[in-house]
Amino acid sequence: MLNFKNSPYSLEELEKHQAKITAIHTSMEARTSLGAEYLGWLKAASTFEEKELKRLIQLASKIREEADLLVVAGIGGSYLGADALIQALKPTFGQDKPQILFCGNNLSAAYMEELLAYLEGKCFYVNVISKSGRTVETALAFRFLKKELTKRYGQEAGRYIIATTDAKSGALRRQVEEEGYKSFVVPQDIGGRYSVMSPVGLFPMAVAGLDVKGFLAGMTQAEKDFSSPKLEENAAYRYALTRRLLYKKGKIMEILVTYEPALEKFAEWYKQLFGESEGKEEGGIFPVAVANTTDLHSMGQIIQDGPKIFFETVVDLSKPSSLVLPEVKAEDDLDYLQGQKISGMTKKALLATLIAHEEAGVSNLLIEMESYSEESLGYLMYFMMRACAMSAYLGGVNPFDQPGVEAYKNNMLALLGNPNYKKYKADIEKKLREKNLV
C-alpha cells in the first residue's frame, strides 16, 4: 500500500544503526520509553471497541439526517486530523449536507462573527473537543455556540451538543454530567496529535459521511506492517532514520510536498505532528509544506537555489481521474499534449521537479501510495505517526509532551487576567513596556 523510495542512504548504511532502532522499538512495545503513558495510539485502531464504534456511527447518521451543519470546536490535535481527512475525501465543490465547520482554533473575533452569522437559519450541532475543557480558544468558541443554541432551544440546547473529552475529570466532563450532553472519550493514553483514530477524529469524519471503518482498517493494517524493529521490513523506521541522518548533515528543515490540493490540510496535520513532537531542547527538524505545482511558481526558486538547509519528502498520492486534455484551438503551444491524461502530466511534473531539486543538492524522499481512500489515508497517517515517534526518540526527546507551548499560554492567561496567573502579570507587562509594546 505504501512504498518509501529514493533515500540517499542504502539499506546497508541504515542498518549500521539497527541496534539503536531495535532498542527504541523494544522500549516502545514494552511501554518503558519516554512518554510511554501516551503510547495508546500504537494499537488503538485494532482495539477500538465495536460497541462504541457502532454508537458513534449511529449518532453521526442521526445528525446527517437532521443537520445542515456540524460545528467542531477544537484546536491542534483536536481538529487537524478530522479536518485533513474531510478535506482530502469530500468534494471540493458542492459538498453534501451536513457541512463540517471548524472553530475554536483561533482568537479571531471576525471569524467568530462570520460563523455566527452563517449559522442563522440553519440547523446545526456542536462537537466540542477538549480533554480539560479549559483551552482558551476552544472554550471561548463553545460559549458563543452554546449561547446560540440556548437562544434557539432553551433547555433543549444540550440535545445539539456532543462533547469529546476526558472520561472522568475536567471542566467539560462536569458539563456533560450536569447538562446531559452526549459524549465520547478522549483516551487517557493518547495525546492530541496522535488521536485521529479515536472519537476525536472519527466522529466528525462519520458525520461527514466518511468510511470510518475503512479508515480504521487502514490503520490496523499499518499497525501490522510497521510492527517489526528490522529496518529491512519497516519503511516507517527507514524514513525516520533517514530524516535524522539528514538532520545531522545540517538539513534542519523538512518540506512536505504534495501535488493534490485536497491534501492541504493533511500537510497542516503533518506539521503539528512532527513540529510538536520533535521541536525540543533547541533541536528538531522544522516542518514546512508546499503544494505543487502551485508553489513551484512561488517557493520553487528558493528550494532550487536557496540555502541547502532543507530536504523534501514528496507524497505521491492523487485523487483518481481520467481527465484528458481536450482538442481545442488555442495559441498556447500545447497541441502535443492533446489527448493525454492530466494525472500523467502531474506525475511527470513530480519526477521532473525531484530530479531538478536533487541536482541542486536538495535530497528528495518519495512516499508512493497505491490508492486514494479512507483506508489508504489511515495507513499513511499511521506510517507518519510511527516514523515521528521513532525520529523523536532518535533525537533523544519525548515525542508526546509539548512543554514549550505552555510559555505562551502562561503569558496570555496572565495578560487576560486569569487569577491563577496573577503573579506573572506585572513581570510580563514590565517587559512589554520596555519594548514599547504597550
C-alpha positions in Angstrom: 0.0 0.0 0.0 3.0 2.3 0.6 6.5 2.5 -0.8 9.3 4.6 0.7 11.8 5.3 -2.0 14.8 7.4 -3.0 16.6 7.6 0.3 20.1 8.9 -0.1 21.2 6.1 2.2 21.4 2.5 1.2 19.8 -0.2 3.4 23.4 -1.3 4.4 24.2 2.2 5.6 20.9 2.4 7.5 21.4 -1.0 9.1 24.6 0.3 10.8 22.1 1.9 13.2 19.9 -1.2 13.6 20.9 -1.8 17.2 19.6 1.6 18.3 16.4 1.3 16.3 15.8 -2.1 17.9 16.4 -0.8 21.4 13.9 2.1 20.9 11.3 -0.2 19.3 11.6 -2.7 22.2 11.2 0.0 24.8 8.1 1.4 22.9 6.5 -2.0 22.8 7.3 -2.7 26.4 5.9 0.8 27.4 9.2 1.8 29.1 10.2 4.6 26.7 9.9 8.4 27.4 6.3 9.3 27.5 5.2 5.7 27.4 1.9 6.7 29.1 0.9 8.2 25.7 1.6 5.2 23.5 -2.0 4.1 23.4 -2.2 5.0 19.7 0.1 2.1 18.8 -2.8 -0.3 18.9 -5.8 2.0 19.2 -7.2 1.3 15.8 -7.2 -2.5 16.1 -8.6 -2.5 19.6 -11.3 0.1 19.1 -14.4 -1.2 20.8 -17.0 -2.4 18.3 -19.9 -1.3 20.5 -18.6 2.2 20.8 -17.9 2.5 17.1 -21.5 1.4 16.4 -22.8 4.1 18.8 -20.6 6.7 17.2 -21.8 5.8 13.7 -25.4 5.7 14.7 -25.2 9.2 16.3 -23.4 10.5 13.3 -26.1 9.1 11.0 -28.8 10.8 13.1 -27.0 14.2 12.7 -26.6 13.6 9.0 -30.3 13.2 8.6 -31.2 16.3 10.7 -28.5 18.9 10.4 -27.3 21.4 7.9 -24.0 21.8 9.8 -21.7 20.2 12.4 -19.5 22.8 14.1 -16.4 21.3 15.5 -14.8 23.3 18.3 -11.2 22.3 19.0 -7.6 23.3 18.5 -4.4 21.5 17.5 -4.8 17.7 17.5 -8.5 18.1 18.5 -9.3 19.1 14.9 -6.4 18.8 12.5 -6.8 15.1 11.8 -10.5 15.2 11.0 -10.1 18.4 9.0 -7.3 16.8 7.0 -9.4 13.7 6.1 -12.6 15.6 5.4 -10.8 18.0 3.0 -9.0 15.1 1.4 -12.0 12.9 0.8 -15.0 15.1 0.4 -15.8 17.0 -2.8 -14.1 20.4 -3.1 -17.2 22.0 -4.6 -20.8 21.5 -3.7 -20.4 19.4 -0.6 -23.5 17.5 0.5 -25.0 18.1 3.9 -24.1 18.3 6.7 -21.2 20.7 6.1 -18.4 20.4 8.7 -17.1 23.7 10.0 -14.2 24.2 12.4 -13.8 26.8 15.1 -12.2 27.2 18.5 -8.8 27.1 16.8 -8.1 30.8 16.8 -8.9 34.0 18.7 -10.2 35.9 15.7 -13.4 37.9 16.6 -14.1 38.5 12.9 -14.0 34.7 12.2 -16.5 34.1 15.1 -18.8 36.9 13.9 -18.9 35.4 10.4 -19.5 31.9 11.7 -22.4 33.0 13.9 -23.9 35.0 11.1 -23.6 31.9 8.8 -25.4 29.7 11.4 -28.5 31.9 11.3 -31.5 29.9 9.9 -29.5 26.7 9.8 -29.9 23.5 11.9 -26.5 22.8 13.5 -25.0 20.5 16.1 -21.8 21.2 18.0 -19.0 18.8 18.7 -16.7 20.4 21.3 -13.4 18.6 21.7 -11.1 19.2 24.7 -9.6 16.9 27.4 -9.7 19.6 30.0 -12.4 21.9 28.8 -10.2 24.9 29.7 -8.3 25.5 26.5 -9.0 29.2 25.9 -9.6 29.3 22.2 -12.0 26.3 22.3 -13.7 27.2 25.5 -14.5 30.8 24.2 -15.9 29.5 20.9 -18.0 26.9 22.8 -19.5 29.7 24.9 -20.7 31.5 21.8 -22.1 28.3 20.2 -23.8 27.3 23.4 -25.4 30.7 23.8 -26.7 30.5 20.2 -28.2 27.0 20.8 -29.7 28.1 24.1 -31.3 31.1 22.4 -33.0 28.8 19.9 -33.9 25.8 22.0 -33.8 26.8 25.7 -33.4 23.8 28.0 -33.3 21.5 25.0 -30.0 23.1 23.8 -27.9 20.2 25.2 -29.5 17.8 22.7 -27.4 19.5 20.0 -24.1 19.3 21.8 -21.7 16.4 21.7 -18.6 16.6 23.9 -15.4 14.6 23.3 -13.4 14.9 26.5 -11.7 13.1 29.4 -13.6 10.1 30.7 -13.6 11.2 34.4 -12.3 14.7 35.0 -12.1 18.2 33.7 -14.5 21.2 33.2 -16.1 19.8 30.1 -16.7 16.4 31.7 -18.5 18.2 34.5 -20.7 20.0 32.0 -21.5 16.6 30.4 -22.7 15.2 33.7 -24.6 18.3 34.8 -26.3 19.1 31.5 -26.6 15.7 29.9 -24.7 16.1 26.7 -24.0 13.0 24.7 -20.2 12.4 24.9 -17.3 10.4 23.7 -14.0 9.8 25.4 -10.6 11.2 24.6 -8.4 8.2 25.6 -6.2 9.0 28.5 -3.2 7.3 26.9 -3.3 9.2 23.6 -2.2 12.7 23.1 -4.0 15.1 20.8 -1.7 15.0 17.7 -1.9 11.2 17.7 -5.7 11.0 18.4 -7.2 10.9 14.9 -8.1 7.2 15.3 -10.1 8.0 18.4 -13.5 9.7 18.6 -11.6 13.0 18.3 -11.2 12.3 14.6 -13.7 9.6 13.9 -16.9 11.4 15.0 -16.5 14.4 12.7 -15.4 12.1 9.9 -18.5 9.9 10.4 -20.8 12.9 10.4 -19.2 14.0 7.1 -20.1 10.6 5.7 -16.6 9.1 5.5 -16.0 5.4 5.8 -14.5 5.3 9.4 -14.4 1.5 9.4 -12.2 1.7 6.3 -10.0 4.3 7.9 -9.5 2.1 11.0 -8.9 -0.9 8.7 -6.1 1.0 7.0 -4.6 1.9 10.4 -4.9 -1.6 11.6 -3.1 -2.9 8.6 -0.3 -0.3 9.2 0.0 -1.5 12.8 0.9 -4.9 11.4 3.1 -3.7 8.6 5.2 -1.4 10.8 5.5 -3.6 13.8 8.9 -5.0 13.1 12.1 -3.5 14.5 14.0 -4.6 11.4 14.8 -1.7 9.1 14.6 -4.0 6.1 10.9 -4.7 7.0 9.8 -1.4 8.4 9.6 1.6 6.0 8.4 3.9 8.7 11.7 3.3 10.6 13.8 3.7 7.4 12.1 7.1 6.9 12.6 8.2 10.5 16.3 7.2 10.4 16.9 8.9 7.0 15.4 12.1 8.4 17.7 12.0 11.4 20.8 11.3 9.3 20.0 14.2 7.0 19.5 16.4 10.1 22.9 15.6 11.3 24.3 16.8 8.0 22.7 20.2 8.5 19.4 19.6 6.9 17.3 21.3 9.6 14.1 21.8 7.6 11.8 19.2 6.0 9.4 20.3 3.3 6.4 18.0 2.8 5.5 18.2 -0.9 2.1 17.3 -2.2 0.6 17.6 -5.7 -3.1 17.3 -4.7 -4.9 20.5 -3.5 -7.1 18.3 -1.3 -4.1 17.4 0.8 -3.5 20.9 2.0 -5.0 20.2 5.5 -3.1 16.9 5.6 0.1 19.0 5.4 -1.2 21.0 8.4 -1.7 17.8 10.4 1.8 16.6 9.4 3.3 19.9 10.6 1.8 19.7 14.0 2.7 16.0 14.4 6.4 16.5 13.7 6.9 20.0 14.9 5.3 19.4 18.3 6.9 16.0 18.7 10.5 16.8 17.8 11.0 20.5 18.5 12.6 20.4 21.9 15.8 21.2 23.7 16.8 23.6 21.0 16.7 20.8 18.3 14.4 19.2 15.9 13.6 19.3 12.2 11.4 22.3 11.3 8.4 21.0 9.2 7.0 23.1 6.4 4.9 22.2 3.4 4.4 23.2 -0.2 1.6 22.4 -2.6 2.9 21.8 -6.1 2.7 22.6 -8.9 1.2 25.8 -7.5 4.2 26.5 -5.2 6.8 25.8 -7.8 5.8 29.3 -9.1 6.4 30.9 -5.7 8.6 28.7 -3.4 10.3 26.8 -6.2 13.1 29.3 -6.7 14.3 29.3 -3.1 14.1 25.5 -2.9 16.1 25.2 -6.1 18.7 27.9 -5.5 18.4 28.8 -1.8 20.4 27.7 1.2 20.9 24.0 1.4 19.4 23.6 4.8 16.3 21.5 3.9 15.2 18.2 2.3 11.9 17.3 0.8 9.5 14.4 1.5 7.3 14.0 -1.6 3.9 12.3 -1.1 2.8 10.8 -4.3 -0.9 10.5 -3.6 -3.5 11.7 -6.0 -7.3 11.5 -6.4 -8.1 9.1 -9.3 -9.1 10.9 -12.5 -9.5 10.1 -16.2 -9.5 13.7 -17.3 -7.7 14.3 -20.6 -6.6 17.5 -22.3 -9.3 18.3 -24.9 -8.6 19.2 -28.5 -9.3 22.9 -28.9 -7.9 25.7 -31.0 -5.6 27.7 -28.8 -2.3 29.6 -29.3 -0.6 28.1 -26.3 1.9 25.7 -28.0 0.3 22.7 -26.1 -1.1 20.8 -29.0 1.4 18.0 -28.4 -0.4 17.3 -25.1 -3.8 16.8 -26.6 -5.5 13.6 -25.6 -3.1 12.9 -22.7 -4.3 12.4 -19.1 -3.7 15.3 -16.7 -2.8 12.8 -14.0 0.1 11.6 -16.2 1.3 15.2 -16.6 1.2 15.7 -12.8 3.4 12.6 -12.3 5.9 13.9 -14.9 6.0 17.3 -13.1 6.7 15.5 -9.8 9.5 13.5 -11.3 11.0 16.5 -13.2 11.0 18.6 -10.0 12.5 15.8 -8.0 15.4 15.5 -10.4 15.9 19.2 -10.6 16.0 19.7 -6.9 18.3 16.8 -6.2 20.7 18.1 -8.8 20.7 21.3 -6.9 21.6 19.5 -3.7 18.2 19.0 -2.1 17.5 15.4 -1.2 14.0 14.2 -2.1 12.5 11.3 -0.2 9.5 9.7 -2.0 6.4 8.1 -0.4 4.3 6.4 -3.0 0.7 5.4 -2.2 -1.2 2.8 -4.2 -4.7 4.2 -3.8 -6.7 7.2 -2.6 -9.3 6.3 0.1 -10.1 6.4 3.8 -8.2 3.2 4.1 -5.0 4.4 2.4 -5.0 7.7 4.3 -5.4 5.8 7.6 -2.4 3.7 6.5 -0.4 6.8 5.7 -1.2 8.6 8.9 -0.2 5.6 11.0 3.1 5.4 9.0 3.7 9.1 9.8 3.0 8.6 13.5 5.3 5.6 13.8 8.0 7.4 11.9 7.6 10.6 14.0 7.8 8.8 17.3 10.9 6.9 16.2 12.5 10.1 14.9 11.9 12.0 18.1 13.3 9.1 20.2 16.4 9.1 17.9 16.7 12.8 18.7 16.6 12.0 22.4 13.3 13.7 23.2 9.8 12.7 24.4 7.5 12.7 21.4 4.4 13.2 23.4 4.9 16.3 25.5 4.9 19.9 24.5 6.5 22.0 27.3 7.2 24.9 25.0 3.5 25.5 24.3 3.0 26.4 28.0 5.2 29.5 27.7 2.8 31.5 25.6 -0.2 30.1 27.4 1.1 31.3 30.8 1.8 34.8 29.4 -1.6 35.0 27.6 -3.6 33.9 30.7 -1.7 36.3 32.9 -2.4 39.2 30.5 -6.1 38.2 30.2 -6.4 38.5 34.0 -6.7 34.8 35.0 -6.5 34.9 38.8 -4.4 31.8 38.8 -1.7 33.6 36.8 -1.7 36.9 38.6 1.8 36.6 39.9 3.1 36.6 36.3 1.2 39.7 35.1 3.3 42.5 36.4 6.5 41.0 35.1 5.1 40.4 31.6 3.6 44.0 31.5 7.0 45.4 32.5 8.7 43.5 29.7 6.2 44.8 27.2 6.7 48.4 28.4 10.4 48.0 28.0 9.8 47.0 24.4 7.3 49.9 23.9 4.6 47.3 23.0 2.0 48.7 25.5 
